[in-house]
Amino acid sequence: MIIRKMMVMLAASVAFIVHGATWGHAAGGGHDHHDHEMHRHASGPAGLQPVVDLETAPAVITAGNPATITFTIRDDSNNPLKDLVITHDRLIHVVIISEDLSVFGHIHTEDIGPITAEMKERAEFPVRFTFPKAGRYTIAVDFAVRDKGYSELLDLEVSGSPAMGSVHRDLSREKVFDGYSVKLAVSPEQPVAGKETMLRYTILKDGTPVTDIEPYLSAAMHLAVINEGAGKYFVHAHGDRPGAMQHTGHEGHMASHMEHSSPPGAVYGPEIEARVVFPAKGMYKIFSEIRHQGKVRLLDFMVNVQ
């Protein structure tokens, strides 16, 4: 299976993109992944409109079986794009989320081995993932070219069984994840589409505040936010100490996204704060990753945005 799409530049006060349209820019309609290959033009910095090809092995992915997904990134003249730069410790970031919002993966080429000179020369970057359920998955691909960040969403169908179910809605603000008690405070209490929302996490383990959260990929927390239903919206954001992330508009966010790096020996907690702009009304799920005691811990909450 080969899928081709144009990439869009990360924009606004957080990095978000819309499946079928960039925020504030119209784009082409949806696509059917039974097509052998397709591409779409999208907005980006002047003089550069990267294209991503996605190829899977095997061509038909079956639930429960490992699959390799290879991304080839080219410029608009169809030449391999060789100017990719590392952001948050990795050359490309791939986020995978199931349509029923129950499956999450955040993976990288480096997870299966070092990036080779040949990969860079051909601009081909493989990742591996085992899809646990049959159905539709959203794949978000993030990378940077020089000082510009790009992101795109693609759909991928997985066959076999078990099939995905319906979305389970849970709006609780206090939850337990593998022994960690986590409270999420949202400000404003009722998030509004297009306006900045502050998310503050308070993390305890066995009743004791966790104060030694380690940086994960150069951030205190990584957040992946996606809406329920058709017409996907995706937000990729990062957390930091309370008060450390001030709203600085588009230019400030892009500088933070490209240059942010946790200082050596940094630790975080028990509170971590992130700022997000939800693009549209609807129900969203927020997947959040932290690292503690050498292991990446996954947290998740849902919010209803008006």
Phi, psi and omega in degrees: 000130178235132178230136179236135176215149173282147180268152176243146181290138174300135187220170176071190188284346166227164181280109176218151177224162182242133178287111183106342177198145170276155181299113179089000179226132176286149177222179181293170182285186182291179182218160180249122185280010166283343176296143180291320183201146176204166176212162181215138175275142181215169183288153179187178180296150183304135175087355181213124175226084183299151177239138175245131171255138177240127177230136182248149173225115005288169181296323176252116183271136180244137180305136177090352180249136180300143178227147173254130177244122181248125177259128173247125185248123184232160173276180184284000171259009177072022175264146177305135182272114189254006185258022179294143179236156181286132170232136183048048170073002183222154181281318171225147176245131180239121178248131182239127181223132180283156182298330178275005175063024180258346183243133180222137173217140176231104191231168185211158175301321182296344179294336183250002179150169181293151174284125185267166177298325180294319177302314181294319182296319182268352183055043179243124187228109181272150169226162178233143181204143173253113181279118187281342184227154174277147180138196184264137177239146171262131177243120176256129181242120180244136173204172181228143175241114186054246184253020181238134177263144180230153177206154178206151174252140174227152174259146177221130179264136179240133182264179176096210181209159003285157178275155174295151173260199177276165180290131175267115181271129179217107183262016178300148180255355175229124182219164178243130180234106175050046177090353178262125175268123186234131175246133177249122173254131183245129180226121001292159183302325175252101180298146181239132181302136177085354180244149184293137176240135177262129177248123178239121180261136171241123191240125177233153174226124184055036178081358182252132177303135179271114185244009182232042174291131184269153175299139174239115183051051175063029176211154176292329181204142170250134180238136173235121187240130182218148182269159176276142174096186183287160180072070189289138170244138183227134179236130173244117184225175181224152180254165180204185177296150178305132179086349183280336183254094178270147177290120182235014179079186186299312184295319179295321179294316181298320178298318179296316182297321184277329191247350186300135176206128178293137180292156179304136178077007182294142171227156185226167176110168000282353181252136175229138185238141176222153179239132186225144169247114177281126188290331186207167177296154175140182178267132181236148170249136182247111174265128183231135181243133171230164175239128179219134181053040174079003182236139177282128181250135181254128177244152175210140178221164176237147176224149175256123186253131179258000000 
